[in-house]
């Protein structure tokens, strides 16, 4: 069971890394296209700004999953306090896990369930009724990055509990 959890986490990391790199490339290319079209042809396409913005959202949220998996996420006060002794290491990991769960569980819950309950009032349901102005696609395609990234971080956290503590590149063995 532990092997399955860590393998799932590693494979998700590999896929999300590739999707994040793709999103960065899309963001870069659309910004370059917009700059060239604006300053060379004086006619920038209206859709490039939105595509770059949405690619940046996906990049940032998927980047959060990547940094959490490799444990390169920001660690507060690490430079001030030394590493805890082995006896307190379990307590430190428990506090970190509680902090992560305190943040991501409500985000996941409210992505699907509204304040008064019901799926129709959740974040994704509200976003599915909106359309991106210049692209004409439902905003849910952009907004799904929020619960997806939180669920992936939750899977990575479970993998840490299962013994996946290696801060090295998590998908190096899968390439």
N, C-alpha and C positions, 0 to 999 in steps of 0.2 A: 504494500500500500504506500509506504514511504517513497519507494522508487518511482511509483506511478505519479505521485504528487510532484516530486522534484523534476521528473521528466516532462510532465505537463507544463510546469513553470518554465523550464528551460526552452521548450519548444515555443511557448507563447512569447518568451523574450526574443527569440530569434525572429519570429514573424513580425512582432511589433517593431523591432529594430529596422527591419526592411521597409515596413509601412512608414515609419517615421522618416527614414532617409528619402523615400519616395515623396513624402509630403514636403520635405525641405526642398527637394529638387523642383517640385511643382511651384512652390512659393517663389523660389529664386527665378525660375523661367518666366513666370507671369509678371514679376516685378521688372525684370529686364525687358520683356515685351512692352510693358506699359511705359517704361522710360524711353525706349526707342521710338515707340509710336507717338509719344507726347512731344519729344524734343526734335525728332527728325521729321515726322510727318504731321505734327500738330493735330493729331486726331487719335487720342488714346481710346482703346475699347473700354466700354463701361463695365464689363464683367471682370476685368483683371484684378481690380482692387478687392472685390469680394472673394475671388478664388484665392488670392494671396492671403487674405485675412483668415479664411476658413482653413487653409492649409497650415497656417501658423497655429491656430487653435488645436488642430489635430497633432501637430508636431510637439507642442508644449505638453499636452496631456499624455501622449505616448512617451515623450521624453521623461515624464515623471515616473512612468512604470519602469522604464529602463534604468533610471538612476536608483529607484527603490530596489530593484532586483540585484544590481551590482553593489549595493550598499554605498553608493557614492552620493546619496542624498545628503542634504545639509544636516549636520549634526550640531545642535546648539551646545555651546559650552565645552566642546571636546578639547579645545586648546587651553581652557582654563583648568579643568579637572583632569587628573590622570585616569587611565583606564581602571575600572573598579577591580578589586580582587576577585578571584574566581568564585568565591562564596557569594559576592554581591552581583556577579554578572547575570545570574538568572533573574534577580530582582530588576536589574537595569533593562534587560530584554522584556520583562513583563510590563514595565512602565512604558517602554517604547511601543509595544504591541497594543497596550490600552490606549495610548495616544492616537495611534494609527486607526484603531477601530472606532474611537470616539469621533474621528473626522469622517471616515469613509462610509460607515454604516448608515448614518442619517442621509448622506448624499445619495447612496444607492436607494434607500427607502423612498426618498422624496422624488427621485427620478421616475419612479413607477407609481407611487401612491401620493395623492394630494393631501393637503393639510387636514381636510375633513374626511379623508378616506376616499377610496374609490380610484380606479385606474384612470378615469376620465379627467381627473384633476391633477394628475402627476405631471412632472416637468416634460417628459417626452410626449405625452398626449397633448399638452398645450402647445408644444412646438410643432407637432404634426399638422396643426391647423394653420400654421403660418407658412408663407412662401418667401424664399429669398428673392428680393426684388429684381435683381439683374440676371439671376440664373434661372429662375422659375422652378426651382426644386424645393420640396418640402424641407423646412428647417430641421426636421427630425434627423435627416441624414448628416447634418453638421452636429447637432446636439447629442447624438448617440455616442459621441466621443467621451462625454462626461461619465455616464454609467459604465461604459466599456473599460475605460482606464481605471476606474475605482474597483471594478470586479477583478481586473487583472492584478492590481496591487493586493487585493484580498487573497488571490491565489498565490501570489509570491510570498505573502505573509504566512500562509498555511505551509508553504514549502519551507520557510525558515523554521517554523515550529517542528517540521518533520526532519530537520537536520541539514538543510541546504544553507550553510552559513558562508560559503565561499564567496568572497567579494570580487574574485577575478571575473573576467568576462564570462558570463553564465552560458553563453551559447557557443563557446570556442570548440567544444567537442562535437557540436552538431553541424559545423560548417563543412 
